[in-house]
Amino acid sequence: MAQWTQMKQLIPYLATQILNELYSPSFPMDVRCYLANWIEEQRWEDFEPEKVDQEPQALTLLDQIISCLQNLAGQNPNVVERMRLQRISRNMNMFRSQPFQLVLTVRDVLRKERELLSQASTQFPALARFSQPPAQDSMAAAPPTRDVDLLVLKVLEIQDCRQQIHQLQEELNWERQNYESMQGTLQQTQTNGMDTSMSEVTKLQTNIKQHEYNGQVIAKKRVQLLQEAVSSLEKCQSRLINSIKAWRWEQHQATIGHPFDDNLSPLQTWCEQLLGVNGKLRQEVMLAGEPIPELQERLGRLLQTLIQSSLMVDKQPPQVIKTQSKFSTTVRYLLGEKVAPGKPVLFKAQIITEAQARNLGQLGSLPSENVGELINNTAILEHNTSGKSTCATFRNMSIKKIKRADRKGSESVTEEKFALFFTTEISITGCDIPYRIQMISVPVVVIVHGSQDNNALATIIWDCAFSEPERIPFLVPERVPWKQMCRTLNSKFMSEVGTQRCLDNYNQHFLAQKIFDKPDIAGDYSNMLVSWAQFNKEVLPGRPFTFWQWFDGVIELTKKHLKSYWSDGLIFGFIGKQHLHLILKDRPNGTFLLRFSDSEIGGITIAYVAPSENGGQKIQNIQPSTKRDLEIRSLGDRIQDIDFITHVYPDLPKNDVFRKYYTDNPLPRDTTSGYLVVSIQTKVGVEAHCDSPQRSETPQDNNSSFYSMDQGNGASASPFYSLSPNNQFQTPFQLAPVPLQGGMYPDPLSNPNGLFPGSDMSQGPTSEMELEEILNTLSE
């Protein structure tokens, strides 16, 4: 499809006449567009006009084109497009009398496209990049359709040889019978008749020898074709197995956010096709005049490998499983439609350790020890006709108990990896013996308490990100280069948050400083090694949490409350205080940016430029807002509340960029209850910005305005909430919970001590009922 991708960019610059000549009514651009990938997979260059024996292959390609167009029409919800596709598929039938003309047309179209692309650099200098060949993915495998088609054609050729041999044998038998009859008659004929009979006998002898020779030639050719077909089948199946492994690997990598197409239908079709080819070849080998043990053995091994490799874990179990909790998983058998009817196929699942997984190298070696008790661990293989899939779904599974292995050193239970092991015995139509098939899931970590979830997830992330495709279960490196870690963090952040905005170089630089504990780190640090201990075993210096716990907290906060802000580029993100001072030092007062807190799990803070006491400037950091804070009041409304921050870095007026996030509306009076309607607002400690001329407050009684005074070094300002009545009701009362040390807010319903100014409440009410009575009294 790479060629069509380039052509789509070039087409707008081509003259209409060129396009009309290129895509004629017999092969319109619609066909080229809709079937671009399939068209470029076929070997059109192999067709030559003088090779009339290629006509059956050309007719097969025509049937496939028509079938693809009809399938696309059936799946297209747009009525206009559906009708157009149906009309095009009907028009393609015009090639049935001359299928060779179709393949030559497509071949010429592709040649002309390549010619136009090669001329792009001279005729269209601005489009020179179109003529560059697309980069090839080293992991991408060539499409299987062509190989399977060639295999099918080879099988047809083998069958044709067999039929020719059979026909020759019949003719040879007839000639021999005539020869024997003529030999008896020859002794009784007269001299004149003898000459005639001798000529006929000689002719028969010649025919017999020719038939015998032709039969030997065709038989030899047939054996050669069988050899070639089996070798081609081995190569094709090897590519299939690699594609199956690649699908499993991509499924594993999806945990850290890598793209993954979970559609198994192409692989299922491929498996079914190769099973059919294998069956036909085994039949042809059996019908050969003499046994060919070598081919029989090779085909038997291919069959066993195909049957045993076609089991997939379609829906993996959760990779962190809590005991006594329900979960589900699904296995799918790609040869399900070929399963012999009769006795239902029953799958069984059991949980195995890492050591047991390593011992499963040889099929048939089942785990001897049961390390865990699984509830609802059996499922019947069922065929879904509509989805054309055959699956066994384990519903409501649960790990009742688990047996831990002996741990080494400081290894935690959240570092121990298990897997689910699925096995059954299956019979395939056309096969004499049943086969045992088995498969293991991706690694899972079993926990007993929700508090272990974060550390268990760290184990899974490290395993998914840094394991090798063909590893011994479940080995992972102890150290990895920072560039690999950085890609993993970026991929995980984007996938979990659900955003297209990645972590930029500034963010990545600070993360490196954080994990390596080197605030002054500079230069190229991409090859510095990060250890598992640095990732999630050792706490960060001066903090009670690990790097992963801190980073995962940011992901959770962003996913639940800050996704739109981050995607719109309003959050700077990860930045160190040195870099922060560097970019804000020359900005005017009121300039601010949003950064993730580096001292608190799951916090976002506002850093802003404020006037200092000596007439200069200083950088202030408002106390971080956590998930709980943002559940009470959104980030946009908090920013709206704070008057003295005016411009988002570098110089965007905050009301212009944050206006869509403001949710506050004028509050109506609640006439039914008689209460004053209140709202929550964010205020910042006065000491942090007492010199700021931009702060404005509504004139109130001295006892009605309260500020949280920062008792530290003045480097941070502390916000708190104010319950303010509707402006039309003048009242001096405000309920303002003052933040305690560590950024925790007291709950006014459970501990309103000292929150009521101007009243003798040193002890304060001690119950929710008492507090409600006070509020009712004030509102009345």
C-alpha positions, 0 to 999 in steps of 0.5 A: 500500500506504500505506492498508493500512499505516495500516489494519493499525495501526488494525484492532486497535482496531476492533470485530469487527462493523465488521471483519465488515461491512468485509471480507465472505466474498466479499472477505475480509481475506486478499485485502486483505492479500496483494494490498494493493499491487496493489489500491491501484494500480488505478483502482476509482473509475473504475467506475460501475454504469451503465457496462455497457461497463466489464464487460470491464475488470472481468473482466480485474481479476477474472482478475488477482486470481485469478492473483495469489492462485494465484501466491502460493499456489504460492510459499507454503511454509506448507501451511495458508496455501497451502490457504487461498489456493487456496480463496480463489482458487476462491471468487473465481470466483463473480464471473465471472457478475457481474465488475462486482460485484467492482470495486464491492465493492473500491471500497466497501471502500477508501472505507470504509477511508478513512472509518475512517482519517479518523475515527481522530483523533476516535474514537481520539485516540491513533491520530490519526497514522493519519489523516495521509497518507503521505509521498510519495517524490519519486523514486517513480514511479506503478505501471505496471500501470494504464497498461499496462492502459489501453493494452491496452484502447485497442488493443482499441478500435482493433481493434474500430474496424477490425473495424467498418470492415471490416464496414461496407465489406462491407455497403457493397459488398453495397448497391452491388452491389444498387443497380447490379443494381436500376438495370438492372432499373429501365429494364424495369419497368412504371409500377406496378412502377416506383414500388416499384423507385424506393422500393427504390432510394431506400432503397438510396441512403440505406443507402449514404450512411449506411454511407459516413458511418458508415465515415468517422466510425469511421475518423476515430475510429480515427485519433484513437484511434491518436494517443491510443494512441501518445501514451500509449505514449510517456508509459508508455515514458518512465516505463519508461526512467526506472524503468530508469535509477532501477534502474541508479542504485540499483545504483550506490548500493548500493556505499555501502550504500544499499538495492537491490532487484536483481529485474529481473522487473517491468521485464522484464514491463513491457518485454515488454508495451510491445513487444507494444503497439508491435507491435500499434499498428504493425500497426494503422497499417499496416492503416489505409486511408491511410499515417500517416507521423507515427505510423509514425515515432514508433512506430519511434523508440519501438521502437528506444529500447525495444530499445536500453534493455533491456540491463542489467548485471545483475551488475556487475564488481568496482569495484576490479580487479587485473590478472591476476586473474579476475572475472566479470560478467553482462549481461541482456537484458529482451527476451530472449524476443523475440529472433529464433531462429537465429544465436546472439547474441554479446556482446563486452566491452572496457575503456574510459577515462573519455574514451571513455565520454563519447564514447558519447553517440551509439549506434553510436560505438564506441571507436576505441582499445583501452586494455586487453587483456581475456581471455575477453571474449565471451559468448553470450546464453542463455535460462534457462527456469526463471528466465525471464531471458536473460543473457550471463555473462562468466566468468573475465575478466581484464585482462592489461594496461592503458594509462594516460592522462596524469595531471594534477598529483598525480593517482594511478593509483588515481584513474583510472576505467575501465568495461567496454563491452558491445556486440552486434547483435540481431534481434527477432521482428517487426522487419525490421532488426537493432539494435546495443545497448550498455551500460557498467558502473559505473566501475572502478579498475584496480590492479596490486598489493594495496597500492593496493586501499584508495586505489582503493576510496576513489575508488569510494566518492567516485564512488558517493556524490557523482555525479549520476544524469544526469552526464557519465561520470564527473564528480564534485564536488571538494568536498561538504557534510559532511552528505553525507559523513556520510551516506555514512560512516554508510551504508557503516559499517552495510552493511559491518559488517552492523549496524542500529546507526548512528553517533550524533551523538557519533561524527559530531561526532568524525569532523568534528573528525578530517577538518577537523583542528579539535578545538574545532569546535562548532555546525552544521558540516553545510554545511562543505565536505569536499574529495577531498584531505581524504578520501583524498589528504592524510594526517591531521596527525601521522599517516602515513595518510589519513582514509579509510584510518583509517576503513576500518581501523575498518570492517574491525576492526569487521566481523571482530571487533567486530560483536556488541559494536557492535550491542549498544551496548558500544562507544562508538566515535568520540570525541575525548579532550576529550569523553572526559575530559568524560564520564568525569571524574566517574565512579568508579574502574574505569569504562571505555568502548571507543573506536576509536583515532584514532592507529592504523589499525584499533585499539580501546582501553579508556579508564578512570578510574584513581586518580592519585598525589595521590589524585585521578583520571586517565583512562588509555588502554590500548594499542589492540588491532588485528585481529591482537591480537583474533585472538590473544585476543578483546575480551571475554576481554581485558576479563575479564582486566583486574580494575581495570576494573569498570563500562562507562560509564555504570555497567553492571557489566562482567560483566553485559554482557560475560559472554556474550563470555567464552570461557575455560574451566578448562584440563585437564591434557594427560595424553598429551603430559606438557606443562603446558597454557598459556593467554594472558592480558592484563595491563596495565603496573603503572605505569599503575595501581599505585595502584589498590586493585582490582588483584589478582595471584596470589602468585608468586615475584618473578621470575615476575611481569612488567609492561610499564612505560610509559616515557612520560607515564603517559597510556596503559597497555600490555597484554601476554600471559602464558602461564600454566600450569594452576593445579594445576601450580605453576611460576614460569615465565611467557613474557610478550612485552613490547610494543615502541615503536609497539605491536608485539609481538615474536614469541616463536618468532622473537625470544625475546631477554630474555624469560626471567627469572632466566637468563643468556640475553642472546643468547637462542635463535635458532631455533624448535627451540632454544626448543622444547627449552627449553619441553620441559625446563621442562615435564618 
